[in-house]
Structures are given as structure tokens and as C-alpha cells.
């Protein structure tokens, strides 16, 4: 297996930069925003948390449902768009 593919094969969505918290009016869920053009191409910084209303404006109702369904299981194997999340500034190095 190629070294660059090995990292994607053993990684989970929980470690991906595209997995964000989607905050709605009543609850917060996780979702994958890799399908949104600005975030998927990294032209815009991917936030840790985003309002559902903003995603609704960008992706529409079907897009928001897709974002939530792709991020429903943070423990699943990462997809081909996996990018590791940078460490927090306040956390000690590993």
C-alpha cells in the first residue's frame, strides 16, 4: 500500500478537518462539509462549529441533509478527501 493512502485508510472522520459541529436551533450534530466548494478546496477556513442556517444558505436543504448524513458516524473510516485536523494551539504536543 502506498504511504499516502495508508494514512487515509487508518484514519477516521473524527480526525478530519472537514468534520464540524452543525448547530441548529434545538440540537447540535456533526457533519462533513467537504462537499461545499469553499471548504472542500480550502479557499475558506473550515470552522470547528457552524450554524445550520449558514449551511442551509450555501448548500440548500438537500445539501444540509447530505452534510449531516455524511458526518453521522465520526468513528467511521475516512473518505478520499481526508485532511488531518491541525493540533489545538493550547494542547501539548504528542
Buried (B, 14 or more C-beta within 10 A) or exposed (E): EEEEEEEBEEBBBBBBBBBBBBBBEEEEBBBBBBBBEEBBEEEEEBEEEBBBEEBBEBBEEEBBEBBBEBBEEEEEEBBEEBBEBEEEEEEEEE
